[in-house]
């Protein structure tokens, strides 16, 4: 009887742990994302306070607009192509504003930094390519 209770308890603990591991992803707020960009920009370019404020404002508006647009698209069925087009348009608008503040060399460097900030996209598909 004690073994059965122990097995049930372990199974319940395992189930709760697995369920928590599946969920629990919390997207950062626009302000948290701006803080990350601010730190990267500051370490790379050491912009003066006025320029850094302009950059922070550009990114804050970009992240808020991006979240709003993505929520709208998800609410209407989540068309992947529409999401990609909206994200590209928002990014192009943001970059046009940044070009008014950053030099061409800084923009090139920023694009490299931005690419390094994207999460790695691993193979999320089912089968592995094992040689069977």
N, C-alpha and C positions, 0 to 999 in steps of 0.2 A: 504494500500500500504506500509506504514511504517513497519507494522508487517511482511509482506512478505520479505522485504529487511532485516529486523533484523533476521528472521528465516534463510534466505539464508546465511547471514554473519556468524551466529553461526554455521551453518552446514559446511560452508567452513573452518572455524577455527577448528572445531572438526576434519574434514577430514585431514587437514594439520598436526595437532597434532598427530593423530593416525598413519599417514604415517611416521612421524619422529620417533615415538616410535617403530615402526616395524624394521626400519633399524638403522643406526647410530652406530652399534657395530664396533669398530675399534680395531683390534688385536694389542697388544703391539709389539713393535719392539724387536728383539733379545737383544739389549742393555738395553731396559727397563726391560725385563724379567731377565737379568743378574743382574741388580741393585737390584731387589727384592730378588733374591737368595743370592746376596752378603750380604744384610742386615740380612737375616735369618741366614746365615752361621756365620757372624760376631757376632751376638748376642748369638748364641748357642755355638760357639767353640773358638772365639777370636783367630783365626789363625794369625800367623805372616804374614807380608806383602808379603813375597815371596810365601808362600803357598796359601794365598788368591788370589794372581795374577794367580797362576796356576789353581786354582779352577774357577776363573772368565773366564779364557781362555777356559777351558774345557766346561763350560756352554755356552759361546758365540759360540763356534764351534758346539756344540750340537744343539742349537736353530737355527742357520743358516742352518745346514745340515737338520734338521727336517723340517723347512719351505720349503726348496728346494725340498726335497723328497715328501712332502705332495702336493706341487704344481704340481710336475711331475705326481703323481698318480691321482690327481683331473683332470688334463689335459687329461689323457688317459681314462677317464670314471669313475674315483673315486671308484675303487674296495675297499670295506670296509676291506676285509680280507688282502689285500695287504698293506693297510694303517696300520692296526694293527701290521702286521709282521714287516714292516719297522720301526715303532715306537718302537717296542720291541727290535729290533736289535740295533737301535741308542741308546736306553736307556741302554742296556746291555754293549755296547761299552763305553758309558759315565761312567757307574758305575765301570767298570774295571779300567778306568783311575783314578777315584776318590779313589779307594781302594789303589792306590799307594801313596796317599797323606794323607788320613784320616785313623784313627784307626778303628778297627772293631766296637768298641762302638760308635764312631762318625758316622760310616756308618749306623748303626742301628737307631741312633737318626735322621740322615738325612732322612732316609726313612720315619720316622714318620712325620717329618716336611714337606717333599714333599707331603705326602698324605693329610696333612691339607691344603696345598696350592691349591689343585685341586678344581675347582668350584663344588658346590653341584649339583648333577644331580637329579633334581626334576622330577615328572611325567609330561612329556610334551604331553602325549596323550590326546585325546579328552574327553571322558566321565569321570566323577568323580565317585567315588564309593558310591554315595548317596544311601540310602536304598529305592530305588523306584522299 
